[in-house]
Amino acid sequence: MASAAITLAAEAPKLSAANTGFMLICSALVLLMTPGLAFFYGGMVRVKSTLNMLMMSFISIGIVTILWVLYGFSLAFGSSNGFIGFNSDWLGLSNIGLTELWDGYTIPIFVFMVFQMMFAVITPALISGAIADRVKFSAWALFVALWLTVVYVPVAHWVWGADGWAFKLGVIDFAGGTAVHINAGAGALGVILVIGKRVGFKKDPMRPHSLPLVMLGAGLLWFGWFGFNAGSWLGNDDGVGALMFVNTQVATAAAMLAWLAYEKIRHGAFTTLGAASGAVAGLVAITPSGGAVSPLGAIAVGAIAGVACAAAVGLKFKFGYDDSLDVVGVHMVGGIIGSLLIGFFATGKGQSTATGVFYGDHSFTQLWKQFAGVGAVLAYSLVASAVLAFLLDKTIGMRVSEDDEISGIDQAEHAETAYDFSGAGGGVVSAIAGGALAGSSKKVDA
């Protein structure tokens, strides 16, 4: 018995300075994604909404950080049942030892907690792009707090908690295809169905005001996503994290090329907005699948997502829902594609021994598991998010007034504008600036 105890003690995980440092760097990279998202979304809106779009992402950092420390981490990753977790020692993080290891790994609980915090920060921020131009900032801040508690925390537990029902079922989600992207995309759809369309939807031009800002944001997202994806293995002792890093790059490149090819065929041009959106679609799709597929599989995942998401963004005009910045078309659709394609392309050699239809015994077992995870998250997030938006709309009101929306939500909600045109001179320049700030689509005469 004594020798057995000594053997078990020797085999117990020990703190790894290398893995701990790696995970701290990955956590910082994931945090960088939220400002990157702010730039990406900020460039896609009209001038009069730029600051509001930036603030909708930045406020998520503040709100989610505090709530995650107070109770979010405990409810998401504590052990209780298959639907919600709880650990009293993790409430407020006051009873965690500095070197206490995350169970089965070589990094401290604090490091895992802060890494997951960054996931929780960006997920509600993703929703903001769907409701651009028309939501009160105070209502948005309250929605973030409620949505984190009611939607994100339970879903994160389902997918990643040790006793989560989806985790125990065998649903594969390496870094957030269901818990982050389908969750946010379905949540966005639920909210926009409640709050309605922007003034002038399908009538007024609502083109991006700064494509260079969009490209900058996409580049920061691409860079930060390596921490998001590769870091989700919580170390790289067996090479799975390295596989995920490679697949992240490969799938993103394939999706960007596929999106550009699609829009060239359909619309006759290769656009910068298409390149940025295609890259993000590839990043979304590889997030759940990159630890389970080969690099060739990652090319297929990225290419399929690039075409499918490019086609999906136009559905809002067909069905009449106003998804301002294509959160549904890119994140929900991309997350669904990436999650389901695991059921076809999983090799059994990465994060899991499960194989897809094209490998192993060609079984559909993993595909059905993926369908179960995707369907449950999509349905729960859609309904719960719509209910939250409905309750807020009927109490404090979700939307700004029509006059404030037309004149500009930046000035109405933040008493600021993104660009100061006052020193640009008079005449035509001042008139154009005034028209832009007012959202005017009419020709301005000198």
C-alpha positions in Angstrom: 0.0 0.0 0.0 2.8 2.4 0.9 4.5 1.8 -2.5 1.3 2.3 -4.3 0.7 5.6 -2.5 4.2 6.8 -3.4 3.6 5.9 -7.1 0.3 7.8 -7.1 2.0 10.8 -5.5 4.7 10.7 -8.1 2.1 10.6 -10.9 0.1 13.5 -9.6 0.3 16.7 -11.7 2.8 19.2 -10.6 2.9 22.9 -11.2 4.4 23.7 -14.6 6.0 27.1 -14.9 6.1 26.7 -18.7 2.4 25.8 -19.0 1.4 28.5 -16.5 3.3 31.2 -18.4 1.9 30.0 -21.7 -1.7 30.2 -20.4 -1.2 33.6 -19.0 0.0 34.8 -22.4 -3.0 33.1 -24.0 -5.4 34.8 -21.6 -3.9 38.2 -22.6 -4.4 37.3 -26.3 -8.0 36.4 -25.7 -8.6 39.7 -23.9 -7.1 41.5 -26.9 -9.8 40.0 -29.0 -12.5 42.1 -27.4 -10.9 45.5 -28.4 -10.3 43.8 -31.8 -14.0 43.0 -32.0 -14.7 46.6 -31.0 -12.7 47.9 -34.0 -14.1 45.3 -36.3 -17.7 46.3 -35.4 -16.9 50.0 -35.0 -15.7 50.2 -38.6 -18.7 48.4 -40.0 -21.3 50.9 -38.6 -22.1 54.4 -39.8 -20.1 57.3 -38.4 -22.8 58.3 -36.0 -22.7 55.0 -34.2 -18.9 54.3 -34.0 -18.3 55.2 -30.3 -21.4 53.3 -29.2 -20.2 50.2 -30.9 -16.8 50.5 -29.3 -18.4 51.0 -25.9 -20.7 48.0 -26.2 -17.6 45.8 -26.4 -15.6 47.6 -23.7 -18.4 47.6 -21.1 -18.5 43.9 -21.4 -15.0 43.7 -20.1 -15.9 45.6 -17.0 -19.2 43.9 -16.2 -18.3 40.3 -16.9 -14.9 40.5 -15.1 -16.6 41.5 -11.8 -19.5 39.0 -12.1 -17.1 36.2 -13.1 -15.1 36.7 -9.9 -18.2 37.0 -7.7 -20.1 34.0 -8.9 -19.7 33.2 -12.7 -16.7 30.9 -12.4 -18.3 29.0 -9.5 -21.5 28.4 -11.4 -19.9 27.5 -14.7 -17.1 25.2 -13.5 -18.1 24.0 -10.1 -19.6 20.5 -9.7 -23.3 20.2 -8.9 -25.4 18.7 -11.7 -25.5 18.4 -15.4 -27.1 21.8 -15.9 -25.5 24.2 -13.5 -22.4 24.1 -11.3 -21.6 25.4 -7.9 -18.5 25.6 -5.6 -18.8 27.8 -2.5 -15.0 28.1 -2.2 -14.9 29.8 -5.6 -17.4 32.5 -4.8 -15.4 35.7 -4.9 -12.2 33.6 -5.3 -11.3 34.1 -1.7 -10.7 30.4 -0.8 -8.4 29.3 -3.6 -4.7 28.7 -2.9 -2.3 30.5 -5.1 -0.6 27.3 -6.3 -3.8 25.1 -6.1 -3.9 23.3 -9.4 -6.8 23.0 -11.8 -7.9 19.3 -11.5 -5.8 17.1 -13.7 -3.6 19.9 -15.1 -0.4 21.6 -14.3 -1.7 25.1 -14.1 -3.2 26.9 -11.1 -7.0 27.4 -10.7 -6.4 31.1 -10.9 -4.9 30.8 -14.4 -7.7 28.6 -15.7 -10.2 31.0 -14.1 -8.8 34.1 -15.8 -8.5 32.3 -19.1 -12.2 31.3 -19.0 -13.0 34.9 -17.9 -11.8 36.2 -21.2 -14.1 33.8 -23.0 -17.0 35.0 -20.9 -16.1 38.6 -21.7 -16.1 38.4 -25.5 -19.2 36.2 -25.9 -21.9 38.8 -25.0 -19.8 41.4 -26.8 -20.4 39.4 -30.0 -24.1 40.0 -29.7 -23.7 43.7 -29.8 -23.0 43.7 -33.6 -26.5 42.5 -34.3 -28.2 45.3 -32.5 -26.1 48.2 -33.6 -27.5 51.8 -33.9 -30.6 51.4 -31.8 -30.1 50.1 -28.2 -29.9 52.2 -25.0 -26.4 51.8 -23.5 -27.9 51.3 -20.0 -30.2 48.6 -21.2 -27.3 46.9 -23.0 -25.2 47.0 -19.8 -28.0 45.3 -17.9 -28.6 42.8 -20.6 -24.9 41.8 -20.5 -25.1 41.1 -16.8 -28.4 39.1 -17.1 -27.3 37.2 -20.2 -24.0 36.2 -18.7 -25.9 34.8 -15.6 -28.9 33.2 -17.3 -27.4 32.0 -20.6 -23.6 31.9 -20.8 -22.9 30.4 -17.4 -25.2 27.4 -17.8 -24.2 26.7 -21.4 -20.5 26.8 -20.4 -21.2 24.3 -17.7 -23.1 22.0 -20.1 -20.2 22.0 -22.6 -17.1 22.3 -20.4 -18.0 21.4 -16.9 -16.8 18.0 -15.7 -20.4 17.0 -14.9 -22.0 19.0 -17.7 -24.5 16.9 -19.6 -23.1 17.7 -23.1 -19.5 17.1 -21.9 -20.6 13.7 -20.4 -22.5 12.9 -23.6 -19.3 13.3 -25.6 -20.1 16.5 -27.5 -16.8 17.9 -28.8 -16.3 21.6 -28.5 -12.6 22.4 -28.3 -12.8 26.2 -27.7 -16.3 27.4 -28.0 -18.3 26.6 -31.2 -21.4 25.9 -29.1 -20.7 27.8 -25.9 -19.4 30.9 -27.5 -20.4 31.3 -31.2 -23.7 29.4 -31.5 -24.6 30.8 -28.1 -23.9 34.4 -29.1 -25.4 34.1 -32.6 -28.6 32.5 -31.4 -28.8 35.0 -28.6 -28.4 37.8 -31.1 -31.2 36.4 -33.2 -33.5 36.2 -30.2 -32.8 39.9 -29.3 -33.3 41.3 -32.8 -36.6 39.5 -33.2 -37.8 41.3 -30.1 -36.4 44.9 -30.6 -37.1 45.1 -34.3 -35.3 46.8 -37.2 -33.3 50.0 -37.5 -35.0 53.0 -38.9 -34.5 52.9 -42.7 -33.6 49.2 -42.8 -33.5 48.1 -46.5 -34.2 51.7 -47.6 -31.2 53.8 -46.5 -27.6 53.0 -47.3 -25.9 51.6 -44.2 -22.5 50.9 -45.4 -19.3 50.6 -43.2 -17.8 54.0 -42.5 -14.2 52.8 -42.1 -13.1 49.6 -43.9 -9.5 50.1 -42.7 -10.8 50.0 -39.1 -12.6 46.7 -40.0 -9.4 45.2 -41.4 -7.5 46.3 -38.3 -10.1 44.7 -36.1 -10.1 41.5 -38.1 -6.3 41.3 -37.9 -6.4 41.7 -34.1 -9.1 39.0 -33.9 -7.0 36.6 -36.0 -3.9 37.3 -33.8 -5.8 36.9 -30.5 -7.6 33.8 -31.7 -4.4 31.8 -31.5 -4.6 32.2 -27.7 -8.3 31.5 -27.8 -7.9 28.2 -29.6 -4.4 26.8 -28.8 -4.7 27.8 -25.2 -7.9 25.8 -24.7 -5.8 22.6 -24.4 -4.3 24.2 -21.2 -0.8 23.4 -22.2 1.0 21.7 -25.0 2.6 18.6 -23.5 1.2 16.2 -26.2 1.0 18.4 -29.3 -2.7 18.9 -29.5 -2.4 22.6 -28.8 0.1 22.8 -31.7 -2.3 21.0 -33.9 -5.0 23.5 -33.0 -2.6 26.4 -33.7 -1.9 25.1 -37.2 -5.6 24.3 -37.9 -6.6 27.8 -36.8 -4.3 29.4 -39.4 -5.2 26.9 -42.2 -9.0 27.1 -41.8 -9.0 30.9 -41.5 -7.0 31.2 -44.7 -9.3 28.8 -46.5 -12.4 30.5 -45.4 -11.2 33.9 -46.5 -10.3 32.6 -49.9 -13.6 30.8 -50.2 -15.6 33.9 -49.2 -13.8 36.0 -51.7 -14.4 33.5 -54.5 -18.1 33.3 -53.6 -18.5 37.1 -53.7 -16.5 37.5 -56.9 -18.8 34.9 -58.6 -22.0 36.4 -57.1 -21.2 40.1 -57.0 -18.2 40.6 -59.3 -15.7 41.9 -56.9 -13.2 40.9 -54.2 -14.0 43.2 -51.2 -12.0 44.1 -48.1 -15.2 43.5 -46.1 -15.5 40.1 -47.6 -11.9 39.2 -46.7 -12.3 40.3 -43.1 -15.7 38.6 -42.8 -14.4 35.4 -44.4 -11.4 35.3 -42.0 -13.7 35.6 -39.0 -16.0 32.9 -40.4 -13.1 30.5 -40.6 -12.0 31.4 -37.1 -15.4 30.7 -35.8 -15.8 27.3 -37.6 -12.4 25.9 -36.6 -12.9 26.9 -32.9 -14.9 23.8 -32.0 -13.3 21.4 -34.5 -9.6 22.3 -34.7 -8.4 19.8 -32.0 -10.2 16.9 -33.7 -9.5 17.3 -37.4 -6.3 17.1 -39.5 -5.0 20.2 -41.4 -6.6 18.9 -44.6 -9.8 18.6 -42.6 -9.3 22.2 -41.4 -9.1 23.3 -45.0 -12.4 21.7 -45.7 -14.0 23.2 -42.6 -12.8 26.6 -43.5 -13.8 26.5 -47.1 -17.3 25.2 -46.3 -17.8 27.8 -43.7 -16.5 30.6 -46.0 -19.1 29.8 -48.6 -21.9 29.0 -46.3 -21.5 32.1 -44.1 -21.2 34.4 -47.2 -24.5 33.0 -48.4 -26.1 33.2 -45.0 -25.5 36.9 -44.4 -28.0 37.7 -47.2 -30.8 35.8 -45.5 -31.6 38.9 -43.3 -32.9 40.7 -46.4 -35.0 37.6 -47.5 -36.5 37.0 -44.1 -36.6 40.6 -42.8 -34.7 40.4 -39.6 -32.2 43.2 -39.1 -28.9 41.6 -38.0 -26.9 44.8 -38.4 -23.3 43.4 -38.6 -24.1 39.8 -39.6 -23.6 38.1 -36.2 -26.2 35.5 -37.0 -24.8 34.8 -40.5 -21.2 34.5 -39.3 -21.2 33.4 -35.7 -24.3 31.2 -35.4 -24.0 29.7 -38.9 -20.2 29.3 -38.6 -20.5 27.8 -35.2 -23.1 25.3 -36.4 -21.0 24.3 -39.4 -17.8 23.9 -37.4 -19.5 21.9 -34.7 -21.4 19.5 -37.0 -18.4 18.9 -39.3 -16.6 17.3 -36.4 -19.1 14.5 -37.0 -17.6 14.1 -40.5 -13.9 15.0 -40.2 -12.8 13.9 -36.7 -9.8 11.7 -37.1 -9.6 10.1 -33.6 -6.0 11.3 -33.3 -6.4 14.7 -31.6 -8.3 15.7 -28.6 -10.6 12.7 -28.7 -10.5 9.1 -30.0 -14.0 9.7 -31.5 -14.1 9.5 -35.3 -16.3 11.1 -37.8 -18.2 9.6 -40.8 -15.1 9.8 -43.0 -12.8 8.1 -40.6 -12.6 4.9 -38.4 -15.6 2.7 -38.7 -17.6 5.5 -40.6 -20.1 5.7 -37.8 -22.6 8.5 -37.4 -22.4 8.3 -33.6 -20.3 11.5 -33.1 -22.4 13.4 -35.7 -25.6 12.7 -33.7 -23.8 13.9 -30.5 -22.8 17.1 -32.2 -26.4 17.6 -33.4 -27.6 17.2 -29.8 -25.2 19.8 -28.5 -25.8 22.3 -31.3 -29.6 22.0 -31.1 -29.8 22.4 -27.3 -27.5 25.4 -27.2 -29.2 27.1 -30.2 -32.7 26.6 -28.8 -31.9 27.6 -25.2 -30.0 30.7 -26.1 -32.5 31.8 -28.7 -35.5 31.5 -26.3 -33.8 32.7 -23.1 -32.2 35.7 -24.9 -35.5 36.7 -26.5 -37.2 36.5 -23.1 -34.5 38.7 -21.4 -34.8 41.3 -24.2 -38.6 41.3 -24.0 -38.6 41.8 -20.2 -36.1 44.7 -20.5 -38.0 46.2 -23.3 -41.2 46.2 -21.4 -39.6 47.6 -18.2 -36.8 50.1 -18.9 -37.0 50.0 -22.7 -34.3 48.6 -24.9 -34.4 51.1 -27.8 -33.4 54.7 -28.0 -36.0 57.1 -29.5 -36.4 57.3 -33.2 -35.1 60.9 -33.2 -31.9 59.8 -31.3 -31.4 56.9 -33.7 -31.6 59.1 -36.7 -29.5 61.9 -35.4 -26.9 59.6 -34.0 -26.7 57.3 -31.0 -23.1 58.4 -30.2 -24.3 61.9 -29.4 -27.5 60.8 -27.7 -26.0 58.1 -25.4 -22.4 59.3 -24.9 -22.4 63.0 -25.7 -19.4 62.5 -28.0 -18.7 61.8 -31.7 -16.0 59.6 -33.1 -14.5 62.2 -35.4 -14.2 66.0 -35.0 -14.8 67.7 -38.2 -14.9 71.2 -36.8 -11.4 72.0 -37.9 -11.8 70.6 -41.4 -12.9 73.9 -42.8 -16.3 75.3 -43.9 -18.4 75.0 -47.0 -18.8 71.6 -48.5 -16.6 69.8 -46.0 -18.6 71.0 -43.0 -21.9 70.3 -44.8 -20.8 66.7 -45.6 -19.6 66.2 -42.1 -22.9 67.4 -40.7 -24.8 65.1 -43.1 -22.7 62.1 -42.1 -23.2 62.7 -38.4 -27.0 63.1 -38.9 -27.1 59.9 -41.0 -28.3 61.8 -44.0 -28.3 59.9 -47.3 -29.3 63.1 -49.3 -26.9 64.9 -51.6 -25.5 68.0 -49.9 -25.1 71.1 -52.0 -22.3 73.6 -51.4 
